[in-house]
Amino acid sequence: MSTTKTVGILMILVVLVAGGWALFGKGDTQTGPIRIGASLPLTGDAASYGEMMRGGIELAVKEINDQGGINGRQLEVVYEDDACSPTGGTTAFTKLLDADQVSAIVGPVCSPSAAPALPLAQQHHVPTLIIASAPGLTDIGDDIFRIYPSDLLQGKFAAEYVFNTLGKKKVAILYAKDEWGTGLEKTFSARFTELGGTITDSEGADVNATDLRTPLTKIKTSNPELVYIPLHASGGVAVAKQSRQLGLAVPLIGGDYFDTKEFTSVVDTNGIFFTIGKINNSDDFKARVKAATGVDAGLLTPLGYDGVEIIASALKQAGTNPEKLRQAIAATSYTTGVSFPNISFEQNGDLKAAQFEIRVVKNGKSESYVE
Amino acid sequence: MDIVVQILLNAVIAGAIYSLLALGFNLIYSTARFFDLGYGALTAVGGYSVFFLYKILGLPLIPSIIFGMIMAGILGWGVSELVYRPLRARKASNTVLLVAALGVLTVIQAGIAILFTSQFQTLSRYVAEQQTYTILGGVITQTQVLILAAGLIIMVLLGVVLKYTRVGKAVRAVADDEEVATIVGINAQRIMGGVFFVGSMIGGLAGISVGFDTGIQPTMGLALLLKGVIAAIIGGIGNVWGGVIGAFVLALVENLGAWQFSGEWKDAIAFLVLILFLLFRPKGILGK
């Protein structure tokens, strides 16, 4: 027998075996555990976000399975590391969708991972609950839902706070030139001018730039009453130092990237404000996470918990049929959550009611700011 | 505040750091004749050494800085002896050396990230404590004046040593032709090692300066290296004075561009200047 023939027969065998496995394998999952995926950054700069989410996810899964699972079936989570990067996102989603054939996905947390990965979930019609905040992600399709407020709302909230509460009418903007920063810049300036305020100057900066003296010099000559700085932590620290050196003595207000130790632990950032989605994180919940998983609950932990809870209750009602599951999630009105008082979705999959708060850096930490 | 004065001062501040980078890079490039990407990571080594000694251990400032420079120097020397020297002995092409240098850059960056995490860290104390000077309505801080002075002193020292001393002549001989220099009795390996040590020390100081001026990150090296290279090419690669002139020209063009257009154009402008020089004046402002 020639080698070509042997190879040909082997190929046919492989196809038959794989085909049979796919057919019967599918049948198996109807009684076996229900798998959901979690695409999180577990390595790299943003690994702490992944770890925070994981604590909440594990607690929810444990509680659900202890109470008998979903209609008798256990819930199982497959974790994939998206490393907060675009290629990481597609790799994680490809594995979750094709190899693990999950019924639903929680994550990504990072917009760069989410942007290329979400179309895959939509193609497979697998409902996905994202935390990533870039506007437009939910427009990818009707299977994408967001359990964290979109940047559109954050920029709008910041504009309203600056104009109405702080009473500043002339504001300059220095923003990070990435999806997040440009999103905030756009929504802030649109809302601020709509309210009647003036944007005296708007300067973009490379995400990694730390010499921001010349943009700040320009901003200073435009005489703003406040500078809005949706920048990452390193750019924020640079602005904190350099604006003071240049004698730009007006209030600074940034976005949710500032709620990290690398920003708040620098003395120069003392007194800088920022906006952030207000997520409840009760002591009772923290204690439950600690008891069940041994980790300390962080900012995003309640979102991991609520994400799984929402999927689980939809699975209980609708089963694993993708279309029924999507409809059940879209109709969610979840009021027993640990993150927000009420999670329900707009037509496009964004959160209906989002709450934000203003925080301020004080003594190396961030704290809630009330006037 | 007069905006033009402040923009010029901003250019001087950025130029001071670029000139340190260009001085170290020029020294290594003109002697070893290959594009040492690993030099970039040594800026981070200098910065993180000071971070460890000055901020974590709480040692005094001056010894921390000196030790940080020595650390960068030793590592630069070690890399040259352990990686580049065997490759050169094997007559490896410049492409091989470039790839090896890329490996060095990546390994050092990863090592720093493991030891100190990838977080952005600052070296300086509270900014309000810092002495600032006002020149014609523009502001410059004491740290920045010191960085500028250090750059100018190193430039003069290097220029004089390379031109007038025996060691300097030996360095230039090795730079011209390593084999001929060896034949006339110069220990080319030792000279090469020394050049890597001193060049890396200067690179380390550049990293420390950046740390005091803004802050440090493990991956800070590549962007800094590229600015140093552009400055060196504008000024005339291998030319001590040219590198410094190139650094200030680059900083001036960048900051004027950021002022007239917008901040995000800074890097694009820097590389556009590089391309223009490569096309129309490849030997730089001063040539060699």
Chai-1 contact restraints between the chains, C-beta under 6 A:
chainA,res_idxA,chainB,res_idxB,connection_type,confidence,min_distance_angstrom,max_distance_angstrom,comment,restraint_id
A,D45,B,S118,contact,1.0,0.0,6.0,A-B,restraint_1
A,K177,B,E264,contact,1.0,0.0,6.0,A-B,restraint_2
A,E203,B,S262,contact,1.0,0.0,6.0,A-B,restraint_3
A,E203,B,G263,contact,1.0,0.0,6.0,A-B,restraint_4
A,G204,B,S262,contact,1.0,0.0,6.0,A-B,restraint_5
A,G204,B,E264,contact,1.0,0.0,6.0,A-B,restraint_6
A,A205,B,G263,contact,1.0,0.0,6.0,A-B,restraint_7
A,D206,B,E264,contact,1.0,0.0,6.0,A-B,restraint_8
A,T210,B,T214,contact,1.0,0.0,6.0,A-B,restraint_9
A,D211,B,A14,contact,1.0,0.0,6.0,A-B,restraint_10
A,R213,B,N10,contact,1.0,0.0,6.0,A-B,restraint_11
A,T214,B,I7,contact,1.0,0.0,6.0,A-B,restraint_12
A,T214,B,N10,contact,1.0,0.0,6.0,A-B,restraint_13
A,T214,B,N255,contact,1.0,0.0,6.0,A-B,restraint_14
A,T214,B,A258,contact,1.0,0.0,6.0,A-B,restraint_15
A,T214,B,W259,contact,1.0,0.0,6.0,A-B,restraint_16
A,P215,B,G263,contact,1.0,0.0,6.0,A-B,restraint_17
A,T217,B,Q6,contact,1.0,0.0,6.0,A-B,restraint_18
A,T217,B,I7,contact,1.0,0.0,6.0,A-B,restraint_19
A,T221,B,I3,contact,1.0,0.0,6.0,A-B,restraint_20
A,A233,B,F120,contact,1.0,0.0,6.0,A-B,restraint_21
A,S234,B,F120,contact,1.0,0.0,6.0,A-B,restraint_22
A,V237,B,G215,contact,1.0,0.0,6.0,A-B,restraint_23
A,A238,B,T214,contact,1.0,0.0,6.0,A-B,restraint_24
A,K241,B,V127,contact,1.0,0.0,6.0,A-B,restraint_25
A,R244,B,V127,contact,1.0,0.0,6.0,A-B,restraint_26
A,Q245,B,V139,contact,1.0,0.0,6.0,A-B,restraint_27
A,Q245,B,T141,contact,1.0,0.0,6.0,A-B,restraint_28
A,L246,B,V139,contact,1.0,0.0,6.0,A-B,restraint_29
A,E262,B,Q119,contact,1.0,0.0,6.0,A-B,restraint_30
A,E262,B,F120,contact,1.0,0.0,6.0,A-B,restraint_31
A,V266,B,T122,contact,1.0,0.0,6.0,A-B,restraint_32
A,V267,B,Y126,contact,1.0,0.0,6.0,A-B,restraint_33
A,D268,B,V127,contact,1.0,0.0,6.0,A-B,restraint_34
